[in-house]
Amino acid sequence: MVRTRIEKRSSLALVIILALLTCLSGVWLLLSPGEEIKDETWERIQQEGVIRVGMDASYPPFENIDEGGNLAGYDVDLAHELGRRFDAEVEFVIISFDGLYDALRVARIDIIVSALPFDPRLTEDVAYSHPYFNAGQVLAVHEDEGGISGVDNLRTLRVGVEWGSMGDVEARQLLRTMDFELYPYPTPREALEMLSDDEVDAAITDVVSTYEFIREQGGVKIVGPPVTDDPYVIATRLNSPILQQMVNEAILELSANGFLDQLRMQWF
């Protein structure tokens, strides 16, 4: 299953949205009429001091086994920070990606932290947290390019995409309203290499591939807001409302205090 640089000016809007959603969630917990909010998962975490985190350790830089045989990655550090805030030791349960939801359903794990895309089809089966990473498509240009600040500036230019990707779909939508030359390539890396080699003027590629290319080869940069959104979230069971609320509050705080930005800079 495929799991697919947020601009600084977008961070404030994200924080505001997260704050509103967290407040609404907290109000629901406080005002549920005639009911005492029960969360056996949260009670066990507090009693035992252990939170079980489901993870597929095969998706660097979010999670993988390093050369020393240790778990490492963005999500690993995020999970440890959640454990610290919950005063609980993190117990990682390594599961194939396709088995994560089943493991959550049968209570083998307490939460999923594994570059998990939000899936609107599953909102009646699991509870999703606020997003902590946007893995959508972004616009990349030469690092010394000063005239392109977003997709509105693509008119008459040569634009590379990964064939069949959401970037390809978005670019074809843009072609309905503006004229530019579209160059599909087999992979996002090839599109970025063509950008680096001046074969195209811009590329619409997923943010993970783009960050990896910038780290390994350089010569390009991300401009403008994300072209598409593909939020990564944390999943809990529906009967764990207090745990979900605690996760949401933590994500809000980690977004506001710059911790998530630090993770992004460390791992990308």
C-alpha positions as CSV (number, residue, x, y, z in Angstrom):
1,M,0.0,0.0,0.0
2,V,1.5,3.3,-1.0
3,R,1.7,6.0,1.7
4,T,1.8,9.2,0.2
5,R,8.2,21.4,2.9
6,I,5.1,22.7,4.3
7,E,5.5,26.5,3.8
8,K,5.9,28.4,7.1
9,R,3.1,30.7,6.2
10,S,0.8,27.6,6.1
11,S,1.8,26.6,9.6
12,L,-0.2,29.3,11.4
13,A,-3.4,28.2,9.5
14,L,-2.7,24.6,10.4
15,V,-2.3,25.5,14.1
16,I,-5.5,27.5,14.1
17,I,-7.5,24.6,12.5
18,L,-6.0,22.1,15.0
19,A,-6.8,24.4,17.9
20,L,-10.5,24.7,16.8
21,L,-10.8,20.9,16.3
22,T,-9.2,20.2,19.7
23,C,-11.5,22.6,21.5
24,L,-14.5,21.0,19.9
25,S,-13.4,17.6,20.8
26,G,-12.7,18.7,24.4
27,V,-16.2,20.2,24.7
28,W,-17.8,17.0,23.5
29,L,-15.9,15.1,26.2
30,L,-17.0,17.5,28.9
31,L,-20.6,17.9,27.8
32,S,-21.7,14.3,27.0
33,P,-25.0,14.4,28.9
34,G,-25.7,11.9,31.6
35,E,-22.6,9.8,30.8
36,E,-19.3,9.3,32.5
37,I,-16.6,9.2,29.8
38,K,-14.9,5.8,30.0
39,D,-11.7,4.8,28.3
40,E,-10.3,1.5,29.4
41,T,-7.3,1.9,27.1
42,W,-6.3,5.2,28.6
43,E,-6.9,3.7,32.1
44,R,-4.6,0.8,31.4
45,I,-1.9,3.0,29.9
46,Q,-1.9,5.1,33.1
47,Q,-2.0,2.1,35.4
48,E,0.7,0.1,33.6
49,G,2.8,3.0,32.3
50,V,3.0,1.4,28.8
51,I,1.5,2.5,25.5
52,R,1.6,0.0,22.6
53,V,2.3,1.6,19.3
54,G,1.7,-0.2,16.0
55,M,4.2,0.5,13.3
56,D,5.3,-0.9,10.0
57,A,9.1,-0.4,10.1
58,S,9.7,-0.4,6.4
59,Y,9.0,3.2,5.3
60,P,12.1,5.4,5.9
61,P,12.5,8.1,6.9
62,F,9.3,7.7,8.9
63,E,10.2,4.3,10.3
64,N,12.7,1.6,9.6
65,I,15.4,-0.6,11.3
66,D,18.8,1.2,11.2
67,E,22.2,-0.5,10.7
68,G,22.4,-1.1,14.5
69,G,19.1,-3.0,14.5
70,N,17.2,-0.2,16.2
71,L,14.0,1.5,15.2
72,A,14.5,5.0,13.9
73,G,12.6,7.7,12.0
74,Y,10.2,10.6,12.2
75,D,7.3,8.5,13.6
76,V,9.6,6.7,16.1
77,D,10.6,10.0,17.6
78,L,7.1,11.3,17.5
79,A,5.9,8.1,19.4
80,H,8.6,8.5,22.0
81,E,7.5,12.1,22.6
82,L,3.9,11.1,23.0
83,G,5.0,8.4,25.5
84,R,6.9,11.1,27.4
85,R,3.9,13.3,27.6
86,F,1.7,10.5,28.7
87,D,4.2,9.3,31.3
88,A,4.3,5.9,29.6
89,E,7.0,3.7,28.1
90,V,6.5,3.1,24.4
91,E,6.3,-0.5,23.3
92,F,6.6,-0.8,19.6
93,V,4.7,-3.6,17.9
94,I,6.0,-4.2,14.4
95,I,3.3,-5.2,12.0
96,S,2.9,-5.2,8.2
97,F,1.1,-2.1,7.1
98,D,-1.9,-4.0,5.8
99,G,-2.3,-5.6,9.3
100,L,-2.2,-2.4,11.4
101,Y,-6.0,-1.8,11.4
102,D,-6.8,-5.4,12.4
103,A,-4.2,-5.2,15.2
104,L,-5.9,-2.0,16.5
105,R,-9.3,-3.5,16.2
106,V,-8.5,-6.6,18.4
107,A,-6.6,-4.4,20.9
108,R,-3.2,-5.8,20.2
109,I,-2.0,-2.2,20.0
110,D,-3.3,1.1,21.5
111,I,-2.5,3.5,18.6
112,I,-1.1,3.4,15.1
113,V,1.8,5.7,14.4
114,S,3.1,4.7,11.0
115,A,2.8,7.3,8.2
116,L,-0.9,6.5,8.2
117,P,-2.9,8.4,5.5
118,F,-6.3,9.6,6.5
119,D,-9.0,7.4,5.0
120,P,-12.5,8.8,5.1
121,R,-13.9,5.4,4.4
122,L,-12.8,4.2,7.8
123,T,-14.0,7.0,10.1
124,E,-16.8,4.7,11.3
125,D,-14.3,2.1,12.3
126,V,-11.4,4.1,13.9
127,A,-10.8,7.5,15.3
128,Y,-8.2,9.6,13.6
129,S,-6.1,12.3,15.1
130,H,-5.4,15.7,13.7
131,P,-2.8,15.6,10.9
132,Y,0.8,15.8,11.9
133,F,2.4,15.7,8.4
134,N,1.2,16.7,5.0
135,A,2.5,14.2,2.4
136,G,0.8,15.7,-0.6
137,Q,2.1,17.0,-3.9
138,V,4.3,20.1,-3.9
139,L,5.7,22.4,-6.6
140,A,9.5,22.2,-7.0
141,V,11.7,24.7,-9.0
142,H,15.4,25.4,-9.4
143,E,16.9,26.6,-6.1
144,D,17.9,29.9,-7.8
145,E,14.4,30.4,-9.4
146,G,12.8,33.7,-8.3
147,G,9.9,34.1,-10.7
148,I,7.8,31.0,-9.8
149,S,6.0,31.2,-6.5
150,G,3.1,28.8,-7.1
151,V,1.1,26.9,-9.7
152,D,-0.4,30.1,-10.9
153,N,3.0,30.9,-12.5
154,L,3.2,27.8,-14.6
155,R,1.7,29.3,-17.8
156,T,3.9,28.6,-20.9
157,L,6.4,26.6,-18.8
158,R,7.6,23.0,-19.0
159,V,6.3,21.0,-16.0
160,G,7.4,17.5,-15.0
161,V,5.3,15.0,-13.1
162,E,5.2,11.4,-12.1
163,W,3.0,9.7,-14.6
164,G,-0.3,8.6,-13.1
165,S,0.4,10.3,-9.7
166,M,-1.9,12.9,-8.0
167,G,0.6,15.5,-9.3
168,D,-0.2,14.3,-12.8
169,V,-3.9,14.5,-12.2
170,E,-3.6,18.0,-10.7
171,A,-1.5,19.2,-13.6
172,R,-4.0,18.0,-16.1
173,Q,-6.7,19.9,-14.2
174,L,-4.6,23.0,-14.4
175,L,-4.2,22.5,-18.1
176,R,-7.9,23.3,-18.4
177,T,-7.3,26.9,-17.3
178,M,-3.8,27.6,-18.5
179,D,-1.3,26.5,-21.2
180,F,1.9,24.8,-20.3
181,E,3.9,21.8,-21.5
182,L,3.4,18.6,-19.5
183,Y,6.2,16.1,-19.3
184,P,5.3,12.8,-17.5
185,Y,8.1,10.6,-16.1
186,P,8.1,7.1,-14.7
187,T,9.1,8.2,-11.2
188,P,9.1,11.4,-9.1
189,R,12.9,11.2,-8.9
190,E,13.2,11.3,-12.7
191,A,10.9,14.3,-12.9
192,L,13.2,16.1,-10.3
193,E,16.3,15.0,-12.2
194,M,14.9,16.6,-15.3
195,L,14.2,19.7,-13.3
196,S,17.8,19.7,-12.0
197,D,19.1,19.2,-15.6
198,D,17.0,22.1,-17.0
199,E,14.9,19.8,-19.1
200,V,11.8,21.2,-17.3
201,D,11.1,24.4,-15.5
202,A,9.1,23.0,-12.6
203,A,8.0,19.7,-11.2
204,I,4.9,18.6,-9.2
205,T,6.0,15.7,-7.1
206,D,5.1,14.2,-3.7
207,V,6.8,16.0,-0.7
208,V,8.6,12.9,0.6
209,S,10.3,12.2,-2.7
210,T,11.1,15.9,-3.1
211,Y,12.7,16.2,0.4
212,E,14.7,13.1,-0.2
213,F,16.0,14.5,-3.6
214,I,16.8,17.9,-1.9
215,R,18.8,16.1,0.8
216,E,20.6,13.7,-1.5
217,Q,21.3,15.9,-4.5
218,G,20.1,19.4,-4.0
219,G,19.6,22.1,-6.7
220,V,15.9,22.4,-6.3
221,K,13.5,23.9,-3.8
222,I,9.8,23.8,-2.9
223,V,7.7,26.9,-3.5
224,G,4.2,27.9,-2.7
225,P,1.6,26.0,-0.6
226,P,1.1,22.3,-1.1
227,V,-0.6,21.5,-4.4
228,T,-2.6,18.7,-2.8
229,D,-3.1,17.5,0.7
230,D,-2.4,13.9,1.9
231,P,-2.4,14.1,5.7
232,Y,-0.7,11.5,7.9
233,V,-2.7,10.8,11.1
234,I,-2.6,8.7,14.2
235,A,-5.4,6.1,14.7
236,T,-7.1,5.0,17.9
237,R,-10.1,2.8,18.6
238,L,-13.5,4.6,18.7
239,N,-13.9,3.5,22.3
240,S,-10.8,5.4,23.4
241,P,-12.0,9.0,23.5
242,I,-9.7,10.2,26.2
243,L,-6.6,8.7,24.5
244,Q,-7.7,10.3,21.2
245,Q,-8.1,13.7,23.0
246,M,-4.7,13.4,24.6
247,V,-3.1,12.6,21.2
248,N,-4.9,15.5,19.6
249,E,-3.8,18.0,22.3
250,A,-0.2,16.7,22.0
251,I,-0.2,17.1,18.2
252,L,-1.5,20.7,18.6
253,E,1.2,21.6,21.1
254,L,4.0,19.9,19.1
255,S,2.9,21.8,16.0
256,A,2.7,25.1,17.8
257,N,6.1,24.8,19.7
258,G,8.0,23.7,16.6
259,F,8.7,20.1,17.5
260,L,7.1,18.8,14.3
261,D,9.2,21.2,12.3
262,Q,12.3,20.0,14.1
263,L,11.4,16.4,13.2
264,R,11.0,17.4,9.6
265,M,14.4,19.1,9.4
266,Q,16.0,16.1,11.2
267,W,14.6,13.4,9.0
268,F,14.3,15.1,5.6
